[in-house]
Structure formats: structure tokens, C-alpha cells
Amino acid sequence: MKAAIIVYPGTNCENDTKYALELLGQNVVMLWHKEERLPKDIDLVVLPGGFSYGDYLRCAAIAKFAPIMKDVINFANSGGLVLGICNGFQILLELKLLPGAMIKNKNVHFISKYQRLKVVNNDNLFLRHFKVGDILNVPIAHGEGNYFIDNSGLYELKKNNQILLTYCDESGNEDNPNGSIESIAGICNKNRNIFGLMPHPERAVEKLLGSDDGVKILQGFIK
């Protein structure tokens, strides 16, 4: 597999993501936001975490206008695999490649800690190595991770099994750190080729650092 990581001014997780994918033996290229074309042999596009363009206006509001995004949209709409992590998830929401929006955490503070997650749906590449109900331990680090969607949108997410991960405690009970509707931590599109989550699987690939649950998440993309 060959992955392209899109880098913006303010991105700060591109090297973590590159390290995690290379740890799994994958080829990785970094693409600056001003590029206009993805390499033709790319299998996966990753929009990493950070603070693209300083998160001015609102998170990801400027990043969606980057020159490279036109080709990312074409890649996604043609069935290419796209993963948005944290700020990358926010970008996917701004682009309307995923439904919903992000608002400030309920406590209005930046949150950085390990957080338990429950696997809600494994009928997708992203979580195919897990069982429904599995509990993961993956870091979160965000100030605007409060996922919101209206009632009709939430109904569609549930009907199409697009909710992938929810926040929980060690026992699997709801433990919502940011106020996200129904504790949603990650979703996908209807076609199951576009994935977004606020937690950082690329920071959970070494047991020495607290967890390697992110390894099995990223392995899902490797065919």
C-alpha cells in the first residue's frame, strides 16, 4: 500500500502518522497543501491532526480551500480510501465528504489524554480486525471535538451503520469527554471508503507509550 499524507501550515501529526504507517511496512509520501495532484499510484490519503492554517475562522475552514483538496475530493468520490484524524476529520466535515460538524468541547477546554473507545461497527476496512464491542485505548487531543449532527442526519448514520466508534470507559459504559452527540468518536460515509475520527491511532502504536491499539486500526487498510 502507498499512502499520501497531506501537510498544511499548522499540521503537527504528519510525522507520527508517517512513522505509524512505515512501522507497518507501508510506503508513505508527504504532500504539501499547495500541490494540485495526488500521485497516480496512491491507495490511501490521510489528512492528519494538528491546527491547519492555525484553525483561524474555525477548525478546518481554510484547509478545505487548499489546492490539493480538489484532487482529494475526486479521489474520494471515485472510491479511494481517505482517513481523517482529528483536524483531518474536521476537514472532511468541512468538505461535506462526511456529515455533521464539530463545535467546541462541552467544557470549552482543550483535552489531551488516553481515552477508551468502543467498536460499534466493524463492517468496514477501518475496523475489520476488531469485534463489535471491543474496547480500545487511544489518545485524544482536541479543543473542538464535540461532534454534532441534526436528528435526521443522526437517523441516517444509524440506519446505514456509519457510526464506528464511541467514547466509553474501561467497562464499555458511556464516558463522553467532549459532549459529542451520542458519544460519537468516529464515523464513515455510506460507501465505507471515507473515515473520520477524533482520537489519534497513530499515537497508539507502541505499548511502551501506553497502547498499541492503533496498529490494528491502521492495519485495516492493508489488503
ROSE-4610 file (N, C-alpha, C; in Angstrom, 1 decimal, always signed):
// ROSE-4610
residu = [M/M/M/K/K/K/A/A/A/A/A/A/I/I/I/I/I/I/V/V/V/Y/Y/Y/P/P/P/G/G/G/T/T/T/N/N/N/C/C/C/E/E/E/N/N/N/D/D/D/T/T/T/K/K/K/Y/Y/Y/A/A/A/L/L/L/E/E/E/L/L/L/L/L/L/G/G/G/Q/Q/Q/N/N/N/V/V/V/V/V/V/M/M/M/L/L/L/W/W/W/H/H/H/K/K/K/E/E/E/E/E/E/R/R/R/L/L/L/P/P/P/K/K/K/D/D/D/I/I/I/D/D/D/L/L/L/V/V/V/V/V/V/L/L/L/P/P/P/G/G/G/G/G/G/F/F/F/S/S/S/Y/Y/Y/G/G/G/D/D/D/Y/Y/Y/L/L/L/R/R/R/C/C/C/A/A/A/A/A/A/I/I/I/A/A/A/K/K/K/F/F/F/A/A/A/P/P/P/I/I/I/M/M/M/K/K/K/D/D/D/V/V/V/I/I/I/N/N/N/F/F/F/A/A/A/N/N/N/S/S/S/G/G/G/G/G/G/L/L/L/V/V/V/L/L/L/G/G/G/I/I/I/C/C/C/N/N/N/G/G/G/F/F/F/Q/Q/Q/I/I/I/L/L/L/L/L/L/E/E/E/L/L/L/K/K/K/L/L/L/L/L/L/P/P/P/G/G/G/A/A/A/M/M/M/I/I/I/K/K/K/N/N/N/K/K/K/N/N/N/V/V/V/H/H/H/F/F/F/I/I/I/S/S/S/K/K/K/Y/Y/Y/Q/Q/Q/R/R/R/L/L/L/K/K/K/V/V/V/V/V/V/N/N/N/N/N/N/D/D/D/N/N/N/L/L/L/F/F/F/L/L/L/R/R/R/H/H/H/F/F/F/K/K/K/V/V/V/G/G/G/D/D/D/I/I/I/L/L/L/N/N/N/V/V/V/P/P/P/I/I/I/A/A/A/H/H/H/G/G/G/E/E/E/G/G/G/N/N/N/Y/Y/Y/F/F/F/I/I/I/D/D/D/N/N/N/S/S/S/G/G/G/L/L/L/Y/Y/Y/E/E/E/L/L/L/K/K/K/K/K/K/N/N/N/N/N/N/Q/Q/Q/I/I/I/L/L/L/L/L/L/T/T/T/Y/Y/Y/C/C/C/D/D/D/E/E/E/S/S/S/G/G/G/N/N/N/E/E/E/D/D/D/N/N/N/P/P/P/N/N/N/G/G/G/S/S/S/I/I/I/E/E/E/S/S/S/I/I/I/A/A/A/G/G/G/I/I/I/C/C/C/N/N/N/K/K/K/N/N/N/R/R/R/N/N/N/I/I/I/F/F/F/G/G/G/L/L/L/M/M/M/P/P/P/H/H/H/P/P/P/E/E/E/R/R/R/A/A/A/V/V/V/E/E/E/K/K/K/L/L/L/L/L/L/G/G/G/S/S/S/D/D/D/D/D/D/G/G/G/V/V/V/K/K/K/I/I/I/L/L/L/Q/Q/Q/G/G/G/F/F/F/I/I/I/K/K/K]
num = [1/1/1/2/2/2/3/3/3/4/4/4/5/5/5/6/6/6/7/7/7/8/8/8/9/9/9/10/10/10/11/11/11/12/12/12/13/13/13/14/14/14/15/15/15/16/16/16/17/17/17/18/18/18/19/19/19/20/20/20/21/21/21/22/22/22/23/23/23/24/24/24/25/25/25/26/26/26/27/27/27/28/28/28/29/29/29/30/30/30/31/31/31/32/32/32/33/33/33/34/34/34/35/35/35/36/36/36/37/37/37/38/38/38/39/39/39/40/40/40/41/41/41/42/42/42/43/43/43/44/44/44/45/45/45/46/46/46/47/47/47/48/48/48/49/49/49/50/50/50/51/51/51/52/52/52/53/53/53/54/54/54/55/55/55/56/56/56/57/57/57/58/58/58/59/59/59/60/60/60/61/61/61/62/62/62/63/63/63/64/64/64/65/65/65/66/66/66/67/67/67/68/68/68/69/69/69/70/70/70/71/71/71/72/72/72/73/73/73/74/74/74/75/75/75/76/76/76/77/77/77/78/78/78/79/79/79/80/80/80/81/81/81/82/82/82/83/83/83/84/84/84/85/85/85/86/86/86/87/87/87/88/88/88/89/89/89/90/90/90/91/91/91/92/92/92/93/93/93/94/94/94/95/95/95/96/96/96/97/97/97/98/98/98/99/99/99/100/100/100/101/101/101/102/102/102/103/103/103/104/104/104/105/105/105/106/106/106/107/107/107/108/108/108/109/109/109/110/110/110/111/111/111/112/112/112/113/113/113/114/114/114/115/115/115/116/116/116/117/117/117/118/118/118/119/119/119/120/120/120/121/121/121/122/122/122/123/123/123/124/124/124/125/125/125/126/126/126/127/127/127/128/128/128/129/129/129/130/130/130/131/131/131/132/132/132/133/133/133/134/134/134/135/135/135/136/136/136/137/137/137/138/138/138/139/139/139/140/140/140/141/141/141/142/142/142/143/143/143/144/144/144/145/145/145/146/146/146/147/147/147/148/148/148/149/149/149/150/150/150/151/151/151/152/152/152/153/153/153/154/154/154/155/155/155/156/156/156/157/157/157/158/158/158/159/159/159/160/160/160/161/161/161/162/162/162/163/163/163/164/164/164/165/165/165/166/166/166/167/167/167/168/168/168/169/169/169/170/170/170/171/171/171/172/172/172/173/173/173/174/174/174/175/175/175/176/176/176/177/177/177/178/178/178/179/179/179/180/180/180/181/181/181/182/182/182/183/183/183/184/184/184/185/185/185/186/186/186/187/187/187/188/188/188/189/189/189/190/190/190/191/191/191/192/192/192/193/193/193/194/194/194/195/195/195/196/196/196/197/197/197/198/198/198/199/199/199/200/200/200/201/201/201/202/202/202/203/203/203/204/204/204/205/205/205/206/206/206/207/207/207/208/208/208/209/209/209/210/210/210/211/211/211/212/212/212/213/213/213/214/214/214/215/215/215/216/216/216/217/217/217/218/218/218/219/219/219/220/220/220/221/221/221/222/222/222/223/223/223]
x = [+0.8/+0.0/+0.9/+0.4/+1.1/+0.2/+0.6/-0.3/+0.3/-0.6/-0.2/-0.7/+0.2/-0.2/-0.2/-1.3/-1.4/-1.0/-0.1/+0.5/+0.1/-0.4/-0.8/+0.1/+0.1/+0.7/-0.1/+0.6/+0.0/-0.3/-0.1/-0.2/+0.9/+0.6/+1.6/+1.7/+0.9/+0.9/+1.3/+1.9/+2.2/+3.3/+4.3/+5.5/+5.0/+4.2/+3.6/+2.9/+2.1/+1.3/+2.2/+3.3/+4.2/+4.9/+5.4/+6.0/+5.2/+3.9/+3.0/+2.8/+2.6/+2.3/+3.6/+4.8/+6.0/+6.3/+5.9/+6.1/+5.4/+4.3/+3.5/+4.0/+5.2/+5.8/+5.2/+4.5/+3.9/+4.7/+4.5/+5.2/+4.4/+5.1/+4.4/+5.1/+4.3/+4.8/+4.0/+4.8/+4.2/+3.9/+2.7/+2.3/+1.9/+2.6/+2.3/+1.0/+0.3/-1.1/-1.2/-0.1/-0.2/+0.0/+0.3/+0.3/-1.1/-1.2/-2.5/-2.9/-2.0/-2.3/-1.8/-2.6/-2.1/-1.3/-0.3/+0.4/-0.6/-0.4/-1.4/-1.5/-0.4/-0.4/-0.8/-1.4/-1.8/-3.0/-2.9/-4.0/-4.8/-4.2/-4.8/-4.3/-5.3/-5.0/-5.3/-4.3/-4.5/-4.5/-5.5/-5.5/-5.2/-4.0/-3.5/-4.0/-3.7/-4.1/-3.2/-3.7/-2.9/-3.8/-3.4/-4.1/-4.0/-4.5/-4.3/-4.6/-3.7/-3.8/-4.1/-3.7/-3.8/-5.2/-6.1/-7.5/-8.2/-7.7/-8.4/-9.8/-10.7/-12.1/-12.8/-12.5/-13.0/-12.1/-12.1/-11.3/-11.5/-10.5/-10.5/-11.2/-11.7/-12.5/-11.7/-10.4/-9.5/-8.9/-8.6/-7.9/-8.7/-10.0/-10.8/-10.6/-10.0/-9.7/-8.3/-7.5/-6.2/-6.2/-5.3/-5.3/-5.4/-4.7/-4.7/-6.0/-6.9/-8.2/-9.1/-9.0/-9.8/-9.5/-8.3/-7.9/-8.3/-8.1/-8.6/-10.1/-10.8/-12.3/-12.6/-11.9/-12.1/-11.7/-10.6/-10.1/-11.1/-11.7/-12.7/-13.9/-14.4/-15.7/-15.5/-14.3/-14.1/-13.9/-14.0/-13.9/-12.6/-11.6/-10.4/-10.5/-9.6/-9.6/-9.1/-9.9/-9.4/-9.6/-8.6/-8.7/-8.4/-9.3/-9.1/-9.0/-7.9/-7.6/-7.7/-8.5/-8.7/-8.9/-7.9/-8.1/-8.5/-8.0/-8.3/-9.8/-10.3/-11.8/-12.6/-12.1/-12.8/-12.7/-11.6/-11.6/-12.6/-12.7/-13.7/-15.1/-15.4/-16.7/-16.9/-15.9/-16.0/-16.2/-15.6/-15.7/-17.0/-17.8/-19.0/-18.8/-17.6/-17.3/-17.8/-18.0/-18.6/-19.7/-20.8/-21.9/-21.6/-22.2/-22.1/-21.1/-20.8/-19.9/-19.3/-18.2/-17.5/-17.7/-18.0/-18.0/-17.1/-17.0/-16.1/-16.5/-15.5/-15.7/-16.7/-17.5/-18.6/-18.0/-16.8/-16.2/-15.3/-15.3/-14.6/-13.1/-12.5/-11.1/-10.5/-9.2/-8.5/-8.3/-8.6/-8.5/-7.3/-6.4/-5.3/-5.1/-5.5/-5.4/-5.7/-5.4/-5.8/-7.3/-8.1/-9.5/-9.9/-10.8/-11.3/-12.4/-12.4/-13.3/-14.0/-15.2/-16.0/-16.2/-15.9/-16.2/-17.6/-18.3/-19.7/-20.0/-19.2/-19.4/-18.1/-17.9/-16.7/-16.9/-18.0/-18.3/-17.6/-16.3/-15.6/-14.1/-13.3/-11.9/-11.2/-11.7/-11.0/-11.0/-12.1/-12.1/-12.4/-12.0/-12.3/-11.5/-10.5/-9.7/-10.2/-11.3/-11.9/-13.3/-13.7/-15.1/-16.0/-17.2/-18.1/-18.2/-18.0/-18.0/-16.6/-15.5/-14.1/-13.9/-13.1/-12.7/-11.2/-11.0/-9.7/-9.2/-7.9/-7.4/-6.5/-7.0/-6.3/-6.3/-5.3/-5.2/-6.2/-6.7/-7.4/-6.6/-6.7/-6.1/-6.8/-7.8/-8.6/-9.3/-9.6/-10.4/-11.8/-11.9/-13.2/-13.5/-13.8/-14.1/-15.5/-16.3/-17.7/-18.5/-18.7/-19.4/-20.9/-21.4/-22.8/-23.4/-24.6/-25.4/-26.9/-27.7/-29.1/-29.8/-31.1/-31.8/-31.9/-32.2/-32.3/-31.0/-29.9/-28.6/-28.2/-28.5/-28.2/-29.0/-30.2/-31.0/-30.4/-29.8/-29.2/-27.9/-27.1/-25.9/-26.2/-27.2/-27.6/-28.2/-29.0/-29.7/-28.6/-27.6/-26.5/-25.3/-25.4/-24.3/-23.0/-23.1/-21.9/-21.2/-21.8/-21.1/-20.2/-18.9/-17.9/-17.4/-17.2/-16.6/-17.3/-17.4/-18.0/-17.1/-17.1/-16.3/-16.9/-16.1/-16.6/-15.5/-15.9/-14.9/-14.3/-13.6/-12.9/-13.9/-15.1/-16.2/-17.1/-16.9/-17.7/-18.9/-19.0/-20.1/-19.8/-20.8/-20.6/-19.7/-18.7/-17.8/-17.4/-18.2/-18.1/-17.2/-16.0/-15.1/-15.4/-16.1/-16.2/-17.7/-18.7/-20.1/-20.6/-19.8/-20.3/-21.6/-22.5/-23.8/-23.7/-24.4/-24.3/-22.9/-22.0/-20.6/-19.9/-20.3/-19.6/-18.2/-17.3/-15.9/-15.4/-16.1/-15.6/-16.8/-16.8/-17.8/-17.2/-18.0/-17.6/-18.7/-18.5/-19.5/-20.3/-21.3/-22.2/-21.5/-20.5/-19.8/-18.6/-18.3/-17.3/-15.9/-15.6/-14.2/-13.7/-14.5/-14.0/-14.3/-13.2/-13.3/-12.8/-13.5/-13.0/-13.2/-12.2/-12.2/-11.4/-11.8/-11.1/-9.9/-10.0/-8.8/-7.6/-6.5/-5.2/-4.7/-5.0/-4.5/-3.0/-2.5/-1.0/-0.2/-0.8/-0.1/-0.3/-0.9/-1.1/-0.6/+0.7/+1.4/+2.5/+2.7/+3.9/+3.3/+3.4/+2.9/+3.7/+5.0/+5.9/+5.3/+4.5/+3.9/+2.5/+2.0/+0.7/-0.3/-0.2/-1.1/-0.6/-1.0/-0.7/-2.0/-3.1/-4.4/-4.5/-3.7/-3.8/-3.2/-2.4/-1.8/-2.9/-3.8/-4.8/-5.8/-6.0/-6.8/-6.2/-5.0/-4.3/-4.1/-3.9/-3.7/-5.0/-6.1/-7.4/-7.3/-6.4/-6.3/-5.4/-4.6/-3.6/-4.3/-4.4/-5.1/-4.1]
y = [-1.2/+0.0/+1.2/+2.2/+3.5/+4.6/+5.4/+6.4/+7.8/+8.7/+10.1/+10.9/+11.6/+12.4/+13.8/+14.5/+15.9/+16.8/+17.7/+18.6/+20.0/+20.7/+22.1/+22.9/+24.2/+25.0/+24.8/+24.4/+24.1/+22.6/+21.7/+20.3/+19.9/+19.1/+18.6/+17.1/+16.4/+14.9/+14.1/+14.9/+14.2/+13.2/+13.5/+12.6/+11.4/+11.6/+10.5/+9.5/+10.1/+9.2/+8.5/+9.2/+8.5/+7.4/+7.6/+6.6/+5.4/+5.6/+4.5/+3.7/+4.3/+3.6/+2.8/+3.5/+2.8/+1.7/+1.8/+0.7/-0.6/-0.4/-1.5/-1.9/-1.3/-1.7/-1.0/+0.1/+0.8/+1.9/+2.2/+3.4/+4.6/+5.7/+6.9/+8.1/+9.0/+10.3/+11.4/+12.5/+13.7/+14.7/+15.2/+16.2/+17.5/+18.6/+19.9/+20.4/+21.1/+21.5/+22.3/+22.9/+23.6/+22.8/+21.5/+20.6/+20.5/+20.2/+20.1/+18.7/+17.8/+16.4/+15.4/+14.3/+13.2/+12.3/+11.6/+10.6/+9.6/+9.1/+8.2/+6.8/+6.4/+5.1/+5.1/+6.1/+6.2/+5.3/+4.6/+3.7/+4.4/+5.2/+5.8/+7.3/+8.2/+9.6/+9.8/+10.4/+10.7/+12.2/+12.7/+14.1/+14.0/+14.4/+14.2/+15.3/+15.1/+16.0/+17.3/+18.2/+19.5/+20.7/+21.8/+23.0/+23.7/+23.1/+23.6/+25.1/+25.8/+27.3/+28.0/+27.4/+28.0/+27.8/+27.1/+27.0/+28.4/+29.3/+30.6/+30.4/+31.3/+31.3/+30.2/+29.0/+27.8/+26.6/+25.5/+24.4/+23.9/+23.9/+23.3/+24.2/+25.4/+26.2/+26.7/+26.9/+27.4/+26.2/+25.1/+24.0/+23.4/+23.5/+22.9/+23.6/+24.8/+25.5/+25.3/+24.5/+24.2/+23.6/+23.9/+23.4/+21.9/+21.2/+19.7/+19.1/+19.8/+19.2/+18.9/+19.6/+19.2/+17.8/+17.4/+16.1/+15.1/+15.5/+14.6/+14.3/+15.3/+15.1/+14.1/+14.4/+13.5/+12.0/+11.9/+10.6/+9.9/+10.7/+10.1/+9.7/+10.6/+10.3/+9.2/+8.9/+7.7/+6.4/+6.5/+5.3/+5.1/+6.0/+6.0/+6.0/+5.4/+5.4/+6.7/+7.3/+8.5/+8.4/+8.8/+8.8/+10.2/+10.7/+12.0/+11.8/+12.2/+12.1/+13.4/+13.6/+14.9/+16.0/+16.9/+18.0/+17.5/+16.4/+15.8/+15.4/+14.9/+14.6/+15.9/+17.0/+18.3/+18.8/+18.5/+18.9/+18.1/+16.8/+16.0/+16.5/+17.0/+17.6/+18.9/+19.7/+21.0/+20.7/+19.7/+19.4/+18.7/+18.3/+17.6/+16.2/+15.7/+14.3/+13.4/+13.9/+13.2/+14.2/+13.6/+14.5/+15.0/+16.1/+16.7/+17.8/+18.2/+19.4/+19.2/+20.0/+20.0/+21.3/+21.3/+22.5/+22.4/+23.4/+23.4/+22.3/+21.8/+20.8/+21.4/+20.5/+21.0/+21.8/+21.4/+22.1/+23.3/+23.6/+24.6/+24.6/+23.5/+23.3/+22.4/+22.5/+21.5/+20.3/+19.1/+17.9/+17.0/+16.5/+15.7/+14.6/+13.3/+12.2/+10.9/+9.8/+8.5/+8.4/+7.8/+7.7/+6.3/+5.6/+4.4/+4.6/+3.7/+3.7/+2.4/+2.4/+1.1/+1.0/-0.2/-0.5/-0.8/+0.1/+0.0/-0.8/-0.7/-1.3/-1.7/-3.0/-3.5/-3.9/-3.5/-3.9/-2.9/-2.7/-1.8/-2.1/-1.6/-1.9/-1.4/-0.2/+0.5/-0.3/-1.0/-1.7/-3.2/-3.7/-5.1/-6.1/-5.7/-6.6/-6.6/-5.9/-5.9/-6.6/-6.9/-7.4/-6.2/-6.2/-5.2/-5.4/-4.3/-4.3/-4.2/-4.4/-4.3/-2.9/-2.9/-1.6/-1.3/-0.1/+0.3/+1.5/+1.7/+2.8/+3.6/+4.8/+5.6/+7.1/+7.8/+9.2/+10.1/+11.1/+12.2/+13.5/+14.5/+15.8/+16.8/+17.5/+18.5/+19.5/+20.6/+21.6/+21.7/+21.3/+21.3/+19.9/+19.0/+17.6/+17.2/+18.2/+17.9/+17.7/+16.5/+16.2/+16.4/+17.1/+17.4/+17.1/+16.6/+16.4/+16.4/+16.9/+17.1/+15.7/+15.7/+14.4/+13.6/+14.2/+13.5/+12.9/+13.6/+13.2/+12.0/+12.1/+11.0/+9.8/+10.0/+8.8/+8.1/+8.9/+8.3/+7.5/+8.1/+7.5/+6.1/+6.1/+4.8/+3.8/+4.3/+3.4/+2.7/+3.5/+3.0/+2.4/+2.3/+1.8/+2.5/+3.9/+4.7/+5.1/+4.9/+5.2/+4.1/+4.4/+3.3/+3.2/+4.3/+4.3/+5.3/+4.9/+5.8/+5.9/+7.0/+7.1/+6.3/+5.7/+4.9/+4.8/+4.0/+3.8/+2.4/+1.9/+0.6/-0.6/-0.3/-1.4/-1.3/-0.3/-0.1/+0.8/+1.4/+2.3/+3.7/+4.5/+5.8/+6.7/+7.3/+8.2/+9.3/+10.3/+11.3/+12.5/+12.6/+13.7/+15.0/+15.1/+16.4/+16.9/+16.0/+16.4/+15.9/+15.1/+14.7/+14.0/+14.3/+13.6/+12.1/+11.5/+10.0/+9.5/+10.3/+9.9/+9.5/+10.0/+9.6/+10.0/+9.1/+9.4/+9.2/+8.4/+8.2/+7.7/+8.1/+7.7/+7.4/+6.9/+6.7/+7.2/+7.2/+7.6/+6.3/+6.5/+5.4/+4.3/+4.7/+3.8/+3.1/+3.6/+3.0/+3.1/+4.2/+4.4/+5.7/+6.5/+7.7/+7.6/+7.8/+7.5/+8.8/+9.1/+10.2/+9.9/+10.2/+10.0/+11.1/+11.5/+12.5/+11.9/+10.6/+10.0/+9.8/+9.6/+9.5/+8.1/+7.3/+5.9/+5.9/+6.9/+7.0/+7.2/+7.6/+7.8/+6.6/+5.5/+4.3/+3.1/+3.2/+2.1/+1.5/+1.9/+1.4/+1.1/-0.1/-0.4/+0.4/+0.6/+1.4/+2.8/+3.3/+4.7/+4.6/+3.4/+3.3/+2.4/+2.2/+1.4/+1.2/+0.0/-0.3/-0.6/-0.2/-0.4/+0.2/+1.3/+2.0/+1.1/+0.1/-0.7/-1.5/-2.1/-2.9/-2.0/-0.8/+0.1/+0.4/+0.8/+1.2/-0.1/-1.2/-2.4/-2.8/-2.2/-2.5/-2.0/-1.0/-0.5/-1.4/-2.2/-3.0/-4.3/-4.4/-5.6/-6.7]
z = [+0.0/+0.0/+0.0/-0.7/-0.7/-0.3/+0.7/+1.3/+1.1/+0.9/+0.8/+2.1/+2.8/+3.9/+3.5/+3.6/+3.2/+4.4/+4.1/+5.1/+4.9/+5.9/+5.8/+6.8/+6.7/+7.7/+9.0/+10.0/+11.3/+11.6/+10.6/+10.8/+11.8/+12.7/+13.7/+13.9/+13.2/+13.4/+12.2/+11.2/+9.9/+10.1/+11.0/+11.2/+12.0/+13.0/+13.8/+12.9/+11.9/+11.0/+10.1/+9.6/+8.7/+9.4/+10.6/+11.4/+11.6/+12.0/+12.2/+11.0/+9.8/+8.6/+8.1/+8.3/+7.9/+8.9/+10.1/+11.1/+10.6/+9.8/+9.2/+7.8/+7.4/+6.2/+5.0/+5.1/+4.0/+3.5/+2.2/+1.5/+1.8/+2.2/+2.5/+1.8/+1.3/+0.7/+1.4/+1.6/+2.2/+1.0/+1.0/+0.0/+0.6/+0.2/+0.7/+0.1/+0.9/+0.6/-0.7/-1.2/-2.5/-3.7/-3.5/-4.7/-5.3/-6.5/-7.2/-7.6/-7.5/-7.9/-7.0/-6.7/-6.0/-6.9/-6.4/-7.2/-7.7/-8.9/-9.5/-8.9/-8.1/-7.5/-6.0/-5.6/-4.2/-3.9/-2.7/-2.3/-1.1/-0.4/+0.8/+1.0/+1.2/+1.5/+3.0/+3.7/+5.2/+5.4/+6.0/+6.5/+8.0/+8.4/+9.8/+10.7/+12.0/+13.0/+13.1/+13.8/+14.0/+14.0/+13.5/+13.5/+12.2/+11.1/+9.8/+9.7/+9.1/+9.0/+10.3/+11.4/+12.7/+13.2/+12.6/+13.0/+13.0/+12.2/+12.1/+11.5/+11.8/+11.5/+12.3/+11.9/+12.7/+12.2/+13.0/+12.6/+11.2/+10.4/+9.0/+8.0/+8.4/+7.5/+6.3/+6.5/+5.4/+4.7/+5.4/+4.8/+3.6/+3.7/+2.6/+1.2/+1.3/+0.0/-0.5/+0.1/-0.3/-1.7/-2.6/-4.0/-4.1/-3.2/-3.3/-3.0/-2.4/-1.9/-3.1/-4.2/-5.4/-5.8/-5.8/-6.3/-5.2/-3.9/-2.8/-2.9/-3.2/-3.4/-4.5/-5.6/-6.8/-6.4/-5.7/-5.3/-4.4/-3.4/-2.5/-3.2/-4.1/-4.8/-5.8/-6.2/-7.1/-6.4/-5.0/-4.2/-3.5/-3.7/-3.0/-1.5/-0.8/+0.7/+1.3/+2.2/+2.8/+4.3/+5.1/+6.5/+7.1/+7.9/+8.5/+10.0/+10.6/+12.0/+12.7/+13.7/+14.4/+13.5/+13.3/+12.4/+11.0/+10.6/+9.3/+9.3/+10.4/+10.5/+10.3/+10.9/+10.8/+9.4/+8.6/+7.2/+6.4/+6.7/+5.9/+6.2/+7.4/+7.7/+6.9/+6.9/+6.2/+4.7/+4.1/+2.7/+2.4/+3.4/+3.3/+2.7/+2.9/+2.5/+3.6/+4.8/+5.9/+6.5/+7.0/+7.5/+8.9/+9.3/+10.6/+10.7/+12.0/+12.2/+13.6/+13.8/+15.1/+15.7/+17.0/+17.8/+19.0/+19.8/+20.9/+21.9/+22.6/+23.7/+24.7/+25.2/+26.2/+27.3/+27.8/+28.9/+28.4/+27.1/+26.4/+26.6/+27.2/+27.4/+26.4/+26.1/+25.3/+26.1/+25.5/+26.2/+25.6/+26.4/+25.9/+26.9/+26.5/+27.4/+26.6/+27.3/+26.7/+27.0/+26.0/+26.1/+25.6/+26.3/+25.9/+24.8/+23.8/+22.7/+22.5/+22.2/+21.9/+20.4/+19.9/+18.5/+18.3/+17.5/+17.2/+16.0/+15.0/+13.7/+13.1/+12.7/+12.1/+10.7/+10.1/+8.7/+7.8/+7.9/+7.1/+7.2/+6.3/+6.3/+7.6/+8.0/+9.1/+10.4/+10.7/+12.0/+11.8/+10.6/+10.3/+11.2/+11.9/+12.7/+14.1/+14.4/+15.7/+15.7/+16.9/+17.1/+17.6/+17.3/+17.8/+19.3/+20.0/+21.5/+22.1/+21.2/+21.7/+22.2/+23.3/+23.9/+23.6/+23.0/+22.6/+23.6/+23.6/+24.4/+23.5/+23.1/+22.1/+22.6/+22.4/+22.8/+22.1/+22.8/+22.1/+22.5/+21.6/+21.8/+21.0/+21.5/+20.7/+21.6/+21.0/+21.7/+21.1/+19.8/+19.1/+18.6/+19.5/+19.2/+19.5/+19.7/+20.1/+18.8/+18.4/+17.1/+17.3/+16.3/+16.2/+14.9/+14.9/+13.7/+14.0/+13.1/+13.5/+13.5/+13.9/+14.2/+12.9/+11.8/+10.5/+10.1/+10.3/+10.0/+10.9/+12.2/+13.1/+12.8/+12.4/+11.9/+10.7/+9.8/+8.6/+9.0/+9.9/+10.4/+11.0/+11.8/+12.5/+11.5/+10.6/+9.6/+8.7/+8.4/+7.5/+8.2/+9.5/+10.3/+10.1/+10.0/+9.8/+11.1/+12.2/+13.5/+13.8/+13.9/+14.0/+15.4/+16.1/+17.4/+18.3/+19.6/+20.6/+21.8/+22.5/+23.7/+24.9/+25.7/+26.8/+27.9/+28.9/+30.0/+29.8/+30.8/+30.7/+30.6/+31.1/+31.1/+29.9/+29.1/+27.9/+28.1/+29.3/+29.6/+29.0/+28.7/+28.1/+29.0/+28.4/+29.1/+28.1/+28.0/+26.9/+27.3/+26.8/+27.2/+26.7/+25.6/+24.9/+24.6/+24.9/+24.6/+23.3/+22.5/+21.2/+21.3/+20.4/+20.4/+20.4/+21.3/+21.5/+21.6/+22.1/+22.4/+21.1/+20.0/+18.7/+18.6/+18.3/+18.2/+16.8/+16.0/+14.6/+13.7/+12.5/+11.5/+10.2/+9.2/+7.9/+6.9/+5.6/+4.7/+4.3/+3.5/+3.2/+2.4/+1.6/+0.7/+1.5/+2.7/+3.5/+3.0/+2.4/+1.9/+2.5/+3.2/+3.8/+5.3/+6.1/+7.6/+8.3/+9.4/+10.2/+11.7/+12.5/+13.9/+14.6/+15.8/+16.6/+17.3/+17.9/+18.5/+17.5/+18.1/+17.3/+17.3/+16.3/+16.3/+16.0/+15.3/+15.0/+16.3/+17.4/+18.7/+19.6/+19.0/+19.8/+19.1/+18.8/+18.0/+18.8/+20.0/+20.9/+22.3/+22.7/+24.1/+25.1/+24.8/+25.7/+26.0/+25.1/+25.2/+25.7/+26.0/+26.6/+25.9/+24.6/+23.9/+22.5/+21.9/+20.5/+19.8/+20.3/+19.7/+18.3/+18.1/+16.8/+15.7/+16.0/+15.0/+14.2/+14.9/+14.3/+13.5/+14.0/+13.2/+11.9/+11.9/+10.6/+9.7/+10.3/+9.6/+8.7/+9.1/+8.4/+6.9/+6.7/+5.3/+4.4/+5.1/+4.3/+3.8/+2.5/+1.9/+1.7]
